């Protein structure tokens, strides 16, 4: 259902969540060539009806957050449950606003949870259920991207109310929008155009659609999932996604927009 790695460049640890309530959380180290060695920690969270929608490792690499159909859970990377945000039911997406603050969707609301004090509050609300939450890396923990089945919006925590800074009309099906944002404020998202699944690149700086990426020909009929901006050992950025049973990568010149 979700994977999270730490750190973003040259990952050393991975947290993976699957469906079902038995052995549905795995924590382990990444061996050479991005291969996952045997998971060092296995956890069972919830029951057979529990869905663990999303997960994210903190910037320190010491703790992580998991969002699910029951509640949001803060846990250590050693597999110990630290706390539960019980009022955050139906949390389809989670993100770290900073090293100690978790942003978690709960139905139509976006909750901010201070892990130091245990306090939480509703910060933003949407007309439809929130299907995705991502912190904008360049914003120093001040901006979030929120998606619903009708749009994706840029929200600033320093502004009063819920009026977005930017708003893109994006129609998608399903409980989650697959997307990621990089340090250059480029948003990659999975989009369905008619019967065709595609990946679109949006710019938060211009508010425009920049390009549509073609899927590898061998997997053109598969839906891209687990979109993630990555860097290779030389620091060259690329976009990675699971496409069916394959991993697809898109690369471009450094002077491209």
C-alpha positions as CSV (number, residue, x, y, z in Angstrom):
1,X,0.0,0.0,0.0
2,X,2.9,2.4,0.7
3,X,6.6,2.7,1.0
4,X,8.8,5.3,2.7
5,X,12.6,5.5,2.6
6,X,15.3,7.5,4.5
7,X,17.2,9.5,3.7
8,X,15.8,10.6,0.3
9,X,19.3,10.5,-1.3
10,X,21.1,7.2,-1.0
11,X,18.4,5.6,1.2
12,X,19.5,3.3,4.0
13,X,16.1,2.4,5.7
14,X,12.7,1.5,4.3
15,X,9.2,1.2,5.9
16,X,6.6,-0.7,3.9
17,X,2.9,-1.2,4.7
18,X,0.7,-3.8,3.1
19,X,-3.1,-4.6,3.3
20,X,-4.5,-6.8,6.0
21,X,-4.0,-6.9,9.7
22,X,-1.3,-9.6,10.1
23,X,2.3,-8.7,9.5
24,X,1.3,-5.5,7.6
25,X,4.3,-3.3,8.5
26,X,7.9,-4.1,7.6
27,X,11.0,-2.1,8.6
28,X,14.4,-2.9,7.2
29,X,17.7,-1.8,5.8
30,X,18.4,-1.3,2.1
31,X,21.3,-3.3,0.8
32,X,23.4,-2.5,-2.3
33,X,21.7,-1.7,-5.6
34,X,18.5,-0.6,-3.8
35,X,17.7,-4.1,-2.7
36,X,15.8,-4.7,0.5
37,X,17.4,-7.3,2.7
38,X,15.2,-9.5,4.9
39,X,12.9,-7.2,6.9
40,X,14.4,-6.8,10.4
41,X,11.0,-5.8,12.0
42,X,7.5,-7.0,11.3
43,X,4.4,-5.5,13.0
44,X,0.7,-6.2,12.9
45,X,-1.4,-3.1,13.2
46,X,-5.2,-3.2,13.4
47,X,-7.2,-6.1,12.2
48,X,-8.3,-7.8,8.9
49,X,-10.5,-4.8,8.1
50,X,-7.7,-2.2,8.6
51,X,-6.2,-0.5,5.6
52,X,-2.8,1.3,6.1
53,X,-3.0,3.9,3.4
54,X,0.2,5.9,3.7
55,X,3.5,6.1,5.7
56,X,6.4,8.6,6.1
57,X,9.7,8.4,7.9
58,X,10.7,11.6,9.7
59,X,13.7,13.7,8.6
60,X,15.7,12.4,11.5
61,X,15.2,8.8,10.5
62,X,14.3,7.9,14.1
63,X,10.5,7.7,13.9
64,X,7.8,7.4,11.3
65,X,4.0,8.0,10.9
66,X,1.4,5.6,9.4
67,X,-2.0,6.8,8.3
68,X,-4.8,4.2,8.1
69,X,-8.5,3.6,8.2
70,X,-8.6,3.4,12.0
71,X,-6.2,6.1,13.1
72,X,-2.8,7.8,12.7
73,X,0.1,6.1,14.5
74,X,3.5,7.5,15.5
75,X,6.1,4.8,15.9
76,X,9.9,4.4,16.3
77,X,12.0,2.8,13.6
78,X,12.6,0.0,16.1
79,X,8.9,-0.9,15.8
80,X,7.6,0.6,19.1
81,X,4.3,2.4,19.0
82,X,4.9,5.9,20.5
83,X,1.4,7.4,20.3
84,X,-1.9,7.2,18.4
85,X,-4.0,10.1,17.0
86,X,-7.3,8.6,17.7
87,X,-9.5,11.3,16.2
88,X,-7.8,11.0,12.8
89,X,-9.9,8.2,11.3
90,X,-9.9,7.5,7.5
91,X,-6.4,9.0,7.1
92,X,-5.5,8.4,3.5
93,X,-2.3,10.4,3.5
94,X,0.4,11.7,5.9
95,X,3.5,13.9,5.7
96,X,6.0,15.5,8.0
97,X,5.6,19.3,8.1
98,X,8.9,19.4,10.1
99,X,10.9,17.1,12.4
100,X,8.2,17.2,15.1
101,X,4.9,18.0,13.4
102,X,2.8,15.5,11.4
103,X,0.3,16.6,8.8
104,X,-2.5,14.0,8.4
105,X,-5.7,13.9,6.5
106,X,-8.9,12.9,8.3
107,X,-11.8,12.8,5.9
108,X,-12.3,16.3,4.7
109,X,-10.0,17.8,7.3
110,X,-6.2,18.3,7.5
111,X,-4.9,17.8,11.0
112,X,-1.5,19.1,12.4
113,X,-0.1,16.9,15.3
114,X,2.7,18.1,17.5
115,X,4.5,14.9,18.5
116,X,6.4,16.7,21.3
117,X,3.2,17.8,23.2
118,X,0.7,15.4,21.8
119,X,-1.6,18.3,20.8
120,X,-3.4,18.4,17.5
121,X,-5.7,20.8,15.7
122,X,-7.7,21.0,12.4
123,X,-5.8,23.4,10.1
124,X,-7.5,23.1,6.7
125,X,-10.8,21.7,5.4
126,X,-11.8,20.7,1.9
127,X,-15.2,20.2,0.2
128,X,-14.4,16.5,-0.5
129,X,-12.3,13.9,1.2
130,X,-8.6,14.6,1.1
131,X,-6.8,12.0,-1.0
132,X,-3.2,13.2,-0.7
133,X,-0.9,15.3,1.6
134,X,2.7,16.3,0.8
135,X,4.9,19.0,2.4
136,X,6.6,21.3,-0.1
137,X,10.4,20.7,0.5
138,X,11.4,24.3,-0.5
139,X,8.9,25.9,2.0
140,X,10.8,25.3,5.2
141,X,7.7,23.4,6.5
142,X,5.2,26.2,5.8
143,X,3.4,24.9,2.7
144,X,1.4,21.7,1.9
145,X,-0.1,20.2,-1.2
146,X,-3.6,18.8,-0.6
147,X,-5.6,16.8,-3.1
148,X,-9.2,15.7,-3.5
149,X,-10.8,13.8,-6.3
150,X,-11.4,17.2,-8.1
151,X,-8.3,19.2,-7.5
152,X,-4.8,19.6,-6.0
153,X,-4.1,22.8,-4.0
154,X,-1.2,24.6,-2.5
155,X,-1.9,25.7,1.1
156,X,0.2,27.9,3.3
157,X,0.1,27.4,7.1
158,X,1.0,31.1,7.7
159,X,-2.2,32.3,6.0
160,X,-5.6,32.5,7.7
161,X,-8.5,30.4,6.4
162,X,-8.4,27.7,3.8
163,X,-8.0,29.7,0.6
164,X,-5.3,28.0,-1.4
165,X,-2.3,29.8,-2.9
166,X,-2.6,27.8,-6.1
167,X,-5.3,25.4,-7.3
168,X,-5.1,22.9,-10.1
169,X,-8.2,21.1,-11.5
170,X,-7.3,17.4,-11.4
171,X,-9.9,14.6,-11.8
172,X,-8.9,11.2,-10.5
173,X,-10.5,8.0,-9.3
174,X,-9.8,6.0,-6.2
175,X,-9.0,6.8,-2.6
176,X,-5.6,8.3,-3.2
177,X,-3.9,10.7,-5.7
178,X,-0.4,9.4,-6.5
179,X,2.0,12.4,-6.5
180,X,5.3,13.8,-5.2
181,X,7.0,17.2,-5.2
182,X,10.7,18.0,-5.4
183,X,13.0,20.7,-4.3
184,X,12.5,22.6,-7.5
185,X,8.7,22.9,-6.8
186,X,7.8,20.4,-9.6
187,X,4.9,18.2,-8.9
188,X,4.6,14.7,-10.6
189,X,1.2,13.1,-10.4
190,X,-0.6,10.2,-11.9
191,X,-3.5,11.2,-14.2
192,X,-6.1,9.4,-16.2
193,X,-6.9,10.9,-19.6
194,X,-9.8,8.8,-21.0
195,X,-8.6,5.2,-20.8
196,X,-4.9,6.2,-20.8
197,X,-2.9,6.5,-17.6
198,X,-0.2,9.2,-17.8
199,X,2.2,11.2,-15.6
200,X,1.9,14.9,-15.6
201,X,4.5,17.5,-14.3
202,X,3.1,20.7,-12.8
203,X,5.1,23.8,-11.6
204,X,4.2,25.5,-8.3
205,X,6.3,28.5,-9.5
206,X,4.3,29.2,-12.6
207,X,1.0,27.4,-11.8
208,X,1.2,25.7,-15.2
209,X,1.2,22.2,-16.6
210,X,4.7,21.7,-18.0
211,X,4.7,18.4,-19.7
212,X,3.1,14.9,-19.9
213,X,5.5,12.0,-19.7
214,X,5.1,8.9,-21.8
215,X,5.1,5.6,-20.0
216,X,7.6,2.9,-21.2
217,X,6.1,1.1,-24.2
218,X,6.2,-2.3,-22.5
219,X,4.1,-1.0,-19.6
220,X,1.9,1.6,-21.5
221,X,-1.3,-0.1,-20.3
222,X,-0.4,-0.2,-16.6
223,X,-1.2,2.5,-14.1
224,X,1.9,4.3,-12.6
225,X,2.0,4.1,-8.8
226,X,4.4,5.0,-6.0
227,X,5.7,8.1,-7.9
228,X,8.9,9.4,-6.3
229,X,11.6,12.0,-7.1
230,X,15.0,10.4,-6.6
231,X,18.7,11.2,-7.2
232,X,21.4,8.8,-8.3
233,X,24.9,8.6,-6.8
234,X,26.0,11.6,-8.9
235,X,23.2,13.8,-7.6
236,X,21.3,13.6,-10.9
237,X,17.6,13.8,-10.4
238,X,15.1,11.4,-11.9
239,X,11.5,10.4,-11.4
240,X,10.7,6.8,-10.5
241,X,7.4,4.9,-10.5
242,X,6.1,1.4,-10.2
243,X,4.3,0.5,-13.5
244,X,2.7,-2.9,-13.3
245,X,5.5,-5.3,-12.4
246,X,8.2,-2.9,-13.6
247,X,10.0,0.1,-12.2
248,X,10.0,3.0,-14.7
249,X,12.4,5.9,-14.6
250,X,12.3,9.3,-16.4
251,X,15.4,11.3,-16.8
252,X,16.2,14.7,-18.5
253,X,18.9,17.2,-18.9
254,X,19.7,19.5,-15.9
255,X,18.7,22.6,-17.9
256,X,15.2,21.3,-18.7
257,X,12.4,23.0,-16.9
